Amino acid sequence: MMQARDSSGLELVVDPHRVEASLWRRFRFEDDARCRETLFNRYFALARTIAGRLFRQRNARPADRGDFDQFACEGLLHALDSYDPLRGVPFSAFARRRISGNIADGIAALSEIGAQSSHRNRVEQERLRSIVREDSDALVALSDLAVGIALGLMLEGTGLIGNEQSPDPRPNGYDSLAWRETQAMLVAEVGRLPDSEAVVIRQHYDHGLPFAQVAHLMGISRGRVSQLHRAALDRLRKRMRSIE
């Protein structure tokens, strides 16, 4: 059982099984897109765990850990689409087979040339292409890239998903106090983005999903995800400048 507080401050007992059932009902039968992301976030750690286990057993296959994680997330998305909660099978058991199978199929299909380009490199290239507008001149394009790279560095690893608090502003051995404070302000601004833009930023930077998988999760086109990504970074850049 989990505990929560109502508006009067009283502690309430929350049954996780009922919460899960409610999420599936709203996602499957009421077409609530927000529940789809919530369910994905709930089982993201399971997908990563399976990816890690299979990565350790990879037998020198030409793929990096990011490829395993990408195929695991893809398998999780397919499992969300095909799961029937009325059958009574726990989703974790249902998803394990599909995640493992998708990883195996994906790694087996990787060509020798494709494996030379790591998952992280592919995601970063896609991200940078999204930032630069086609009608930008060279100087503007370089400026957009520089700002986009800086925002991306600050957003990665900040725990945007499942964390209602800003990152710890205290510096560690590598980050300055100014960097950590700016990072905390940036995360707070992500929480004020329009819903669709916030989903793109959370999933791309916190979970490392490529745009194709974010598009699958949100039920929109890959091109639309690219547009939302660029719009979100533009909005964040303007808001951060106004704070300075």
C-alpha positions in Angstrom: 0.0 0.0 0.0 1.1 3.6 -0.7 0.2 6.6 1.3 -1.0 10.0 0.0 -2.6 13.1 1.5 -6.0 14.6 0.6 -6.8 18.3 0.5 -7.3 18.3 4.3 -3.8 16.9 5.0 -5.1 13.5 6.1 -3.1 10.5 5.0 -5.0 8.1 2.7 -4.1 4.5 1.8 -3.7 4.0 -1.9 -3.9 0.5 -3.3 -1.2 0.3 -6.2 -3.2 -2.4 -7.9 -6.3 -0.2 -8.1 -4.2 2.7 -9.3 -2.8 0.5 -12.0 -6.2 -0.8 -13.0 -7.5 2.8 -13.2 -4.6 3.8 -15.5 -5.3 0.9 -17.8 -9.0 1.6 -17.9 -8.4 5.3 -18.8 -5.8 4.5 -21.3 -7.6 1.5 -23.0 -11.2 2.5 -22.8 -11.2 6.3 -22.4 -8.2 7.0 -24.7 -6.4 9.2 -22.1 -3.0 9.9 -23.7 -1.6 11.0 -20.3 -2.1 7.6 -18.9 -0.1 6.1 -21.7 2.9 8.1 -20.7 2.4 7.3 -17.1 2.3 3.6 -17.8 5.4 3.9 -19.9 7.2 5.7 -17.1 6.1 3.1 -14.6 7.7 0.2 -16.6 10.6 2.1 -18.1 12.9 0.7 -15.3 11.8 -2.9 -16.1 12.7 -2.3 -19.8 16.1 -1.0 -18.8 16.7 -3.9 -16.5 16.0 -6.4 -19.2 18.2 -4.5 -21.6 21.1 -4.5 -19.1 20.8 -8.2 -18.5 20.8 -9.0 -22.2 23.6 -6.6 -22.9 25.8 -8.5 -20.4 25.0 -11.7 -22.3 25.5 -10.1 -25.8 28.3 -12.5 -26.8 30.4 -9.7 -28.5 27.6 -8.6 -30.8 28.4 -5.3 -32.5 26.0 -3.1 -30.5 26.3 -0.7 -27.6 24.2 -0.5 -24.4 22.2 2.4 -26.0 21.0 0.1 -28.8 19.8 -2.4 -26.2 17.9 0.3 -24.3 16.4 1.6 -27.5 15.1 -1.8 -28.5 13.8 -2.4 -25.0 11.8 0.8 -25.0 10.4 0.0 -28.5 9.3 -3.4 -27.1 7.7 -1.7 -24.1 5.7 0.6 -26.5 4.6 -2.4 -28.5 3.5 -4.2 -25.3 1.5 -1.2 -24.2 -0.3 -1.2 -27.5 -1.2 -4.9 -27.5 -1.9 -5.6 -23.8 -5.4 -6.5 -22.8 -6.0 -5.8 -19.1 -9.2 -7.8 -19.1 -7.3 -11.1 -19.6 -5.9 -11.0 -16.0 -2.3 -11.4 -17.0 0.0 -9.0 -15.1 1.5 -6.5 -17.5 5.0 -7.0 -16.2 4.9 -10.7 -17.2 3.3 -9.8 -20.6 5.8 -7.1 -21.3 8.9 -9.1 -20.4 8.6 -11.5 -23.3 7.9 -8.7 -25.8 10.7 -6.5 -24.6 13.2 -9.4 -24.7 12.0 -10.5 -28.1 12.2 -7.0 -29.5 15.8 -6.6 -28.2 16.8 -10.0 -29.7 15.2 -9.2 -33.1 16.6 -5.6 -33.1 20.2 -6.6 -32.3 20.1 -9.5 -34.8 19.0 -7.1 -37.5 21.7 -4.5 -36.9 24.0 -4.3 -39.9 27.7 -4.1 -39.4 27.6 -0.5 -40.8 24.6 0.5 -38.7 26.3 -0.8 -35.5 29.2 1.6 -36.1 26.9 4.5 -35.4 26.1 4.3 -31.7 22.6 5.0 -30.4 23.7 8.1 -28.6 25.3 9.5 -31.7 22.1 8.9 -33.7 20.0 10.6 -31.0 22.3 13.6 -30.8 22.4 14.0 -34.6 18.6 13.9 -34.7 18.4 16.4 -31.9 20.7 18.8 -33.6 18.9 18.6 -37.0 15.7 19.5 -35.2 17.2 22.6 -33.7 18.5 24.2 -36.9 15.8 25.8 -39.0 16.0 25.2 -42.8 15.8 29.0 -43.5 18.5 30.0 -41.0 21.7 31.6 -42.2 25.0 30.2 -41.0 25.5 32.5 -38.0 22.0 32.0 -36.7 22.3 28.2 -37.2 25.5 28.2 -35.2 23.9 30.2 -32.4 20.8 27.9 -32.3 23.1 24.9 -32.2 25.2 26.3 -29.3 22.1 27.1 -27.3 20.5 23.8 -28.1 23.6 21.8 -27.0 23.9 23.8 -23.8 20.2 23.2 -22.9 20.5 19.5 -23.7 23.6 19.1 -21.5 21.7 20.7 -18.6 18.5 18.7 -19.2 20.2 15.3 -19.3 20.3 13.4 -16.0 18.2 15.9 -14.1 15.4 13.4 -13.3 12.6 15.3 -15.1 10.3 12.2 -14.8 9.0 11.2 -11.5 10.7 14.0 -9.7 8.5 17.0 -8.6 11.5 18.8 -7.0 14.2 20.6 -8.8 17.8 19.1 -8.9 19.9 19.7 -5.8 21.4 23.2 -6.5 24.5 22.4 -4.4 27.6 21.9 -6.6 29.5 18.6 -6.7 33.1 18.0 -7.7 32.5 18.8 -11.3 29.7 21.4 -11.5 29.9 25.0 -10.4 27.2 26.5 -8.2 26.0 28.7 -11.1 25.6 25.7 -13.3 23.6 23.8 -10.7 21.3 26.8 -10.0 20.7 27.4 -13.7 20.0 23.7 -14.2 17.4 23.8 -11.3 15.7 26.9 -12.9 15.7 25.1 -16.3 14.0 22.1 -14.9 11.4 24.3 -13.2 10.7 26.0 -16.6 10.2 22.5 -18.2 7.3 22.0 -15.8 5.7 25.2 -17.2 5.9 24.1 -20.8 2.7 23.1 -22.7 1.9 19.5 -22.1 3.0 18.2 -25.5 6.3 20.0 -25.5 7.0 18.9 -21.9 6.4 15.2 -22.9 8.9 15.5 -25.7 11.5 17.1 -23.5 11.0 14.6 -20.6 11.1 11.5 -22.8 13.9 12.6 -25.1 16.3 14.0 -22.4 15.4 11.9 -19.3 14.7 8.6 -21.0 16.9 9.1 -24.0 14.1 8.2 -26.5 14.8 9.0 -30.1 12.1 11.1 -31.8 10.6 8.0 -33.5 9.8 6.4 -30.2 8.6 9.6 -28.7 6.3 9.9 -31.7 5.0 6.3 -31.1 4.4 7.1 -27.4 2.5 10.3 -28.2 0.6 9.0 -31.3 1.9 11.7 -33.5 4.4 12.0 -36.4 8.1 12.1 -36.1 8.2 15.4 -37.8 5.7 16.8 -35.3 8.0 15.6 -32.5 10.9 17.5 -34.1 8.7 20.7 -34.3 7.7 20.3 -30.6 11.3 19.8 -29.6 12.4 23.0 -31.4 9.5 25.0 -30.0 10.2 23.8 -26.5 13.9 24.8 -26.7 13.0 28.2 -28.1 10.5 28.7 -25.3 13.1 27.6 -22.7 15.8 29.8 -24.2 13.5 32.9 -24.0 12.4 32.2 -20.5 15.9 31.6 -19.2 17.1 34.9 -20.8 14.2 36.7 -19.0 15.3 35.3 -15.7 18.8 36.5 -16.0 
